[in-house]
Amino acid sequence: MARHDRTRLPAAERRRQIITAATRLVAERGFWGLSMQDVAADCGLTVPGLLHHVGSKDGLLIAILEHRDAEDARALTALLDGPAPTTLPQLCAAVVRRNAGQPEIVRLFAVLQAESLTPDHPAHDYFVARQQRILRELTDLAKDVTDAPETLARRIIALMDGVQLQWLRSPGTDLTALWAATAGDLLRW
């Protein structure tokens, strides 16, 4: 049996290490292609040691998603110089700027969103709730812009998802420029 050279880390630091490794692996392989053995090896742990920190493969996936949401919320607050954007275009531009700097995370979410369309996927409920939350938030901001705020919110979500997929498939494309041109033409702002 191979011996793992393990360094003892504080629990919070070990959990961050696990989430970072698993995020990279899920972005590359999707959830169904994720091996707990690969995550454990990447972190210098045994599988039981990994499970001690995350509970299960499903638990690890939810931890990844919740961590990313918290990180993105902090980053958007900083980009917007405060917790509340003043306009819908400002929020969208900040989200795109944030995402332009993290293609691996955008890829992770694109892969997981597609995989989680099936109700038996462990992140299915997470993505349903996330979509409803984002739709509500954008609809609230769109009330000042249009008589059909939910329709505009749905168009923004569809447009952003589509632009990001094109960007992921075309390395070297400037996501912020692509968003600005597309949103300017289709959303007229």
C-alpha positions in Angstrom: 0.0 0.0 0.0 1.4 3.4 -1.0 2.2 5.8 1.9 0.8 9.3 1.6 3.1 12.1 2.7 0.6 14.2 4.6 1.1 17.6 6.1 -1.2 18.5 8.9 -3.2 21.6 8.1 -5.8 23.4 10.2 -9.3 22.2 9.2 -10.3 25.4 7.5 -7.1 25.5 5.4 -7.5 21.8 4.5 -11.1 22.4 3.4 -10.0 25.3 1.2 -7.3 23.1 -0.3 -9.9 20.3 -1.0 -12.4 22.8 -2.5 -9.7 24.3 -4.8 -8.5 20.8 -6.0 -12.1 19.6 -6.5 -13.1 22.8 -8.3 -10.3 22.3 -10.9 -11.1 18.6 -11.4 -14.9 19.2 -11.8 -14.2 22.0 -14.3 -12.1 19.5 -16.3 -14.2 16.4 -16.0 -17.7 17.3 -14.7 -19.2 15.9 -11.5 -19.7 12.4 -13.0 -16.1 12.2 -14.0 -14.9 13.3 -10.6 -13.0 10.7 -8.6 -12.7 11.1 -4.8 -9.4 9.3 -5.1 -8.1 11.9 -7.4 -9.2 14.7 -5.1 -7.6 13.0 -2.1 -4.3 12.3 -4.0 -4.2 15.9 -5.1 -4.4 17.0 -1.5 -2.1 14.4 0.0 -5.0 12.6 1.7 -6.6 9.2 1.8 -10.2 8.9 0.7 -11.3 8.4 4.3 -9.4 11.6 5.3 -11.1 13.5 2.5 -14.5 12.2 3.5 -13.8 13.4 7.1 -13.7 17.0 5.7 -16.6 16.8 3.2 -18.8 13.9 4.2 -19.5 12.6 0.7 -19.0 13.3 -3.0 -22.4 15.1 -3.1 -21.3 17.1 0.0 -18.1 18.1 -1.8 -20.0 19.3 -4.8 -22.3 21.5 -2.7 -19.3 22.9 -0.8 -17.7 23.9 -4.1 -20.8 25.7 -5.3 -21.5 27.5 -2.0 -17.8 28.5 -1.8 -17.9 29.9 -5.3 -21.1 31.9 -4.6 -19.6 33.4 -1.5 -16.4 34.3 -3.3 -18.3 35.8 -6.2 -20.5 37.9 -3.9 -17.4 39.3 -2.2 -15.8 40.1 -5.5 -18.9 41.8 -7.0 -19.3 43.9 -3.9 -15.7 45.1 -4.3 -16.1 45.7 -8.1 -19.3 47.7 -7.4 -17.8 49.6 -4.5 -20.6 48.5 -2.2 -23.3 45.9 -1.8 -26.0 47.4 -4.1 -25.5 48.3 -7.7 -27.2 51.4 -9.0 -28.2 50.0 -12.4 -28.8 46.8 -14.1 -26.1 47.4 -16.8 -23.6 48.1 -14.0 -24.3 44.8 -12.3 -24.1 42.9 -15.5 -20.9 44.5 -16.5 -19.4 43.7 -13.1 -20.4 40.1 -13.3 -18.9 39.8 -16.8 -15.6 41.5 -15.6 -15.5 39.1 -12.7 -16.1 36.1 -14.9 -13.6 37.2 -17.5 -10.9 36.7 -14.9 -11.9 33.2 -13.9 -12.6 31.0 -17.0 -12.1 27.8 -15.0 -15.0 28.8 -12.7 -17.2 29.8 -15.6 -16.4 26.4 -17.2 -17.2 24.7 -13.9 -20.7 26.3 -13.7 -21.4 25.7 -17.4 -20.6 22.0 -17.1 -22.5 21.6 -13.8 -25.5 23.6 -15.1 -25.8 21.2 -18.0 -25.3 18.1 -16.0 -27.7 19.1 -13.3 -30.7 19.4 -15.7 -31.5 15.8 -14.7 -33.4 15.7 -11.4 -31.2 13.0 -10.0 -28.1 15.1 -10.1 -26.9 16.2 -6.6 -26.8 19.9 -7.7 -30.2 19.9 -9.4 -32.0 21.7 -6.6 -29.0 24.0 -6.0 -29.2 25.2 -9.7 -33.0 25.5 -9.7 -32.8 27.7 -6.5 -29.9 29.7 -7.9 -31.7 30.4 -11.1 -34.8 31.5 -9.2 -32.7 33.8 -7.0 -30.9 35.4 -9.9 -34.1 35.8 -11.8 -35.7 37.6 -8.8 -32.7 39.9 -8.3 -32.5 40.9 -11.9 -36.3 41.3 -12.1 -36.1 43.7 -9.2 -33.4 45.8 -10.9 -35.3 45.7 -14.2 -38.4 47.2 -12.7 -36.9 50.7 -13.2 -36.0 49.9 -16.9 -39.0 48.2 -18.4 -42.7 47.3 -18.1 -41.7 43.6 -18.5 -39.0 43.2 -15.9 -39.1 39.4 -15.7 -38.8 39.1 -19.5 -35.8 41.4 -19.5 -34.2 39.4 -16.6 -34.7 36.1 -18.5 -33.2 37.7 -21.7 -30.1 38.9 -19.7 -29.6 35.4 -18.1 -29.9 33.7 -21.5 -27.6 36.3 -23.2 -25.0 36.0 -20.5 -25.0 32.2 -20.5 -24.7 32.2 -24.3 -22.0 34.8 -24.5 -19.9 33.0 -21.9 -20.2 29.7 -23.7 -19.0 31.3 -26.9 -16.1 32.8 -25.0 -15.2 29.5 -23.4 -15.1 27.9 -26.9 -13.0 30.7 -28.4 -9.9 31.3 -26.3 -8.5 34.7 -26.8 -11.9 36.4 -27.2 -12.4 39.4 -24.9 -15.5 38.5 -22.9 -16.1 42.0 -21.6 -16.0 43.4 -25.2 -18.2 40.6 -26.5 -20.7 41.2 -23.7 -20.7 45.0 -24.2 -21.3 44.8 -27.9 -24.0 42.0 -27.6 -25.8 43.5 -24.7 -25.6 47.0 -26.3 -27.2 45.7 -29.5 -29.8 43.3 -28.1 -30.7 45.0 -24.8 -30.2 48.5 -26.1 -28.1 49.9 -23.3 
